[in-house]
Each structure stands twice: as structure tokens, then as C-alpha cells.
């Protein structure tokens, strides 16, 4: 079943490229341009995934497995990641799929993202994770819907059935999406349709990843680490690493089919330095907070993991801080 990672990634890459979905833009545009179009795509996907994940877990097709909450690593790492998104010119998934479009700045951002994450998780910077590890907060046996030992969740804190907060929070998110004004944008794919497709694909990816022995859905950081680990040590590519290759290939096929593939280079060569720094910040931040915009916001929020809720807040705060610094200072 490992090969399904390539297929899921391929389809994910197509959707990301067709919809121009980037969480850096989604967060930044709210503050910089008062534009909530991309943010609503992300929120609607999360709301639908929230119900799907709980439904799939109820039938035993998956067991939800939110990351551990670490009050130092989650807050600090997510804030650093949020700032890195702006410097890097894209989020973790954004720079990954844009590799397939021919954007050279994304190549460098993604390379430094993966290498820094690898160094933090498995290399010379691993001592930082080891130092933070004692502050992890996990819970055991919280519900049959979850893995035996996972990060704390809304339901584990309140000691209630996981379906109760899932339904309430999903309803609130849907109210925000459809009850407030949405910024209009011309797009090749309807934003509601795109959100539904992303949520369905995310759920299916979780099922096949779980069947392959990997108890999580889509992610970017761990898979990039595994891809580099395979390249540097020769170990076999796993589901996550294959999904990264799939995202790039799917994006490339989509861009070529739409005649949007083009090698793009910045006018100012110093832009490469900026995106490399941003990529490194994202790789480091995502490693110490146990997830990126996909692992936490897109997949972790539907599981109502406290780590993902806190991380998502600090992704946005970090993004807005760097947005102000780069674009809004007098």
C-alpha cells in the first residue's frame, strides 16, 4: 500500500495547483488585503474533514492520532514557521507544489525546508527536540476513535464524546464560511467544490496511509525528512516521501496541461537568500512543533488536537508579524 502515497500526492498536487492554494497567502491576505477567499477554502476543508475523520474513525477505518502538545515547542515553532512562510514566499505545501510549476525560488525554499527539518529531526540540531521532549503532553486511552496514546484533544480535556465538539465546532466553521461575506476571485475551479475535493482527498489519504501502516494523513515536514533520509542513507521511500514526489509531479502535470509551467527566476538574486532563510525557518519551526500548515491546520485541526489548534493560531500570528515587518512598516 505504500505506492498509494504517490497517487494521493499526485491528486493533491493537482488540486493545490489548480486552486492556487497556499496557506501563506490565505493567512497573509486577510491582514494585508482584507481578502478571505483562500482562508475560507482552508476553513471549509477543515470543517468537512472534521466530520469525515470522525466518521471514518467511528467505522475503524482510521484511528485519529493528533500530535503531542508541547507548550514550548508548539508555540515557538509555530510562530517561527509562520514568519518563515512569508520570507519563503509560500507555506510548506505551497513551496512544494510550486516546484512542479517551475518556480525556482520554491526550489530553494523547499530544499532548505527539507534539509533543516532533517537536521532538526535526525541530524546536528536533534538535541533541541530532545531538550523539548520532556514537555510533551499526551493522553492514553481517551476514545476508541483515537490511537491508544496521542496528543491531548478538546474531547480529552472536557472528558466528553469526541463527536460533541466535532459537530459544534464544524457547525461554527460552516457558519463563518457561509454566513459572512466572501471575497470574490476569478478561478478555474469553484472554491466550494475545491474545498469539498480537498477534504474528501484528505480523508481518503488518511485511510490508505493508515492501511499502509502510517497512522496519519497528509503531511509535508515528516515526508520531506523521509525523502532526504532516503537520498542520503539509501533507506526505502515510505508513504510520506512518495506523497511529496506525487505532489510535485501532480502540480507539474497540471501546470503543463494548463500551459502554466514556466521557469521563473526573480529579478533580484537576493530573493534566493530570503527564501532559503524562510525555508530553513519553516523546516525548523515545523520540526519542533511537530507539524506544518498541512500536518496541523489541514489534518490536525479536524482531529481537534490541542497542539494543532495552538499551532494554527501561532502560524497566523507569526505570518502577520512578518507581513507587517515586510510590507506594512512605514
N, C-alpha and C positions, 0 to 999 in steps of 0.2 A: 504493500500500500504506500510505500514511500514515494513512488512515482506520482501519486496524486498531488503532492506538493507542487510539482512542476505545472500540472494542469490548473490547480487552483490559483497559483501565482499568475499564470498566463491570462486567465479570465479577469483577475484582479487588476492586472496591468492595463488591460483593455478599458475597463470601467474607469480607472483613475485617469487615463489619458483622454478618453472621450469626454469625461465630465470635467476635466481640468481641476481635479480635486486635490487640494493641498491645504493642510491644516494650518500652516504658517499664514497663508492668505486668509483662511477662514477666521482666525483669531485677529490678525492684523487689520483686516478690512473693517471690522466692527469699530475699532478705535480710530483708524486713520481716515476712513471714507464713509463711516456710518452705513456700511453695506453688510447685510446679514445673509446674503444669498448662500455662500458656501457654508457658513456656520449652520444654517438651517438644514442643509443636506446632511451634515455630520450629525446633528441632533436627532433628525428624523430617523436616520440609520440606527442610531443608538436606541431610540425608543422601540423600534421594531425588533431589533436584535435582543432587547431585554426580554420581550415576551417569547421570542423564538428560543433563546438559550434556556430559559426556564422550562419551556415545553419539551425541548429535546432532553433536558436533564431528567424531567419527570418520567420519560419513557426509557431512561437508561442509555440513551444514545451517546451522551457525554456526561461527564461529571465536572461541574464548573470548578475552576481552580485559580481564583484570584491571587495576585502576588501578595507577599507579606508586606505589611505596613511597617515602615522604618521612619520614625519621626525625624531623624536627621537626614538620612539618605533620600527619602521621598520628597521632602520639602526642598532641600538644597539641590538635589539632582534635577528635579523637575523645573526649578527656576533657571538653572544653568541651561537645561535643554531648551526652554522657552526662548531665552536670549539667543542661543545658538541657531535656532530656526531662522531668525531674522538675518543674522550675519551670514548664514549658509545659503540664503536665498530659497529656502524650502524646508519642509519638515522631513522626517525620516523616509516616509513613503514618497514624498514629493521629489526629493533628490534621486530616489531610486528609480521611479518610473521615468523621470526626465533624462536619465542615462539613455534610455531607448529612443528618445526624441532627438538625440544628437546635441544636447546642451552640454558643452564642455565644462562649464562651472559646476554642474551637477556631478560630473565625473569626479572632480577633485573633492567636492564636498562629501560625496559618498565614500570615496576611498579613505579619507581621513576619519569619517564617521566609523567605518568598519574597523580600521586599524586601531583607533583609540579605544573603541569598545573591546576589541580583542586584548589590547594591553591591560585594560582595566579588569576584565573578567579572567584572563588567563595568563597575563604577562607581568611586566615590571610594576604595574600600578595595582596589582591584585591585593596588595597589603591594605589598600584603602577599604575595599569591600570587606576584607577580614576584620578590620577595625570596627566597621559599622554593623557587622553581623549580629553582635550581642543585643542590638537594639531592635531586631526584628520582632514583630508581634504577629503570632499565628494562633489559630484555634483548631482543635481536633474534634471531629465528630459532630459538627454543627448541624448537618442535614444530609439526607440521602442524595440531595441534588448536587452536593459539593463533594470534592475529593476528601479523603479522610483527614488530611491536615492541609489547611490553606491559610491565606491571609484573612484577617477579620473582615466581616461584611456588615452591611446595615442590619440584616436579619439576625446575625450572631450577637450584635451589640444589644438589640432590642429583645432578643430571645423570642422571636415570632417566626411564623411560617414565611419562607422566602418569597412566596407568591404575593403576600400582602404589600410589602414595599415595592415590589416589581410592578404590580398593577397601578399603584398610586403614583409612583414616580414616572412611569411610562405615560400615564394619563396627563400629568402635569407637563411633560415634554411635548406631547401632542397638542396640548392647549397652546403652548408657546409657538409651536410651528404653524398651526393653522388659525390661531386666534389673534396673531399680531401681524402687522404689515411685513411683507416680504419684498426685498429689493429685487427689481426686475433686471434680468440679464438675458441677452440672446444666447442660446445654447443649442448644440446639436442634439441634445437629449434632455427631455423634461426632467426637472430637478426632483420631482416626487418619484418618478419612475426610476431615476438613478439611485435615490435613497433606498427604495424597495429592493432593487437588484443588489446593491451593496450589502444590505442586511441579509438577504437570502444567501448570497455567496459566502458571507462571513459565517453563517450558521452551518452551511454545508461543509465549509473548510474545517470548522471545528470538529464535525462528525468524522470526516475522513482522516484528519490529523490524529484524533483520539483513537481511531481504528488502527492507525499506523504506530501506536504506542507513544504518541506525543500528546500529553494532556493540556492542549491549549489551541487557540485558533490562530488567526493571522498574527504575525509579529514581524518586526524588522530588525531589532538590535541583536537578539539571540541568533537569528538566521544569518545575519552578516558575520557574526563571530564564527559561526559554524562554517560559513563559506571560506573565510580566511584560514580557519583551522585546517580545513581540507587542503587548501592551496599550500599552506606552509608545512604541514606534517604528513599529508597524504591520507588522512583518515577519510572514510567514505562519506559522501554527501548525504545529509539527512533530509527529512521532510522540509524543515525550515530553509535550509540552504537552497534546495531545489525551488522553493517558492520565490526566493529572491531572483534566481535566474529566470523563472517564469514571468515575474513582474516586468523585468527588463525586456524580455522577448515579446510579451503581450503588448507592451507600450510601443515597441518598435514596429510591430506588425500593424497596430492601429494607426500610428503616425504615418507610416509609409502608405497605407491604404487610403488615408485621408489627405495625402500629399502634404503632410505637415512635418515630415522628417527633414531636418536641416542641421548641419554642423554650425553651431552658434558659438561665437567667441566674443568676449567683452571688449569694448574699445580700450578700457583701462586695464592693463595687465595686473595691476594691484588688486583687482577684483578677485583674482585667483587666491591671493593671500587671505583676503577676507573670508571667502567661502571655506577655505581649508581650516581656518580658525573656528568658524561656525560649525563645520562638520565635526571637528575634534570636540568642541563643547557639547554637541548633541550626543556623540558617542560616549563621552564620559558621564554626562548627566543621566542618560538612559540606563547606563550600567549600574550606577549607584542607587537609582530609584526603581530599578527592576522593570523598566519599560519605557517605550516611546509613545508617540501620539497614537500609533496603532495598538500596541500592546495594552496601553492604559485607557485612552479615550475611546477608541473604536471597539475594543474587545473587553477591556476590564470594566468599563462603566456598566455595560449590560449585565455583568455579574454582580454589580453593586458592591465591589470591593472597596473598602475604605482607602486603600493605597491608591487606587485608580481615581477615586473622587478627589482626594487631596492633590494627587499629581496633576490632574487635569486643571484644577484651579491654579496651580503654580506654573503650569505650562503657559496659561493665558497671562498671568501676571508677569512672567519673565518675557514673554513676547511683547507685551505692551510697554514694558520698561525699555527694551531695546528699540522698539518702534519709536518711542518718544526720543530716545537718545540719537537715533539716526535720522529721523525725518521731521520731528516736531520742535526741536530746540530752536530758540531764537538765535 
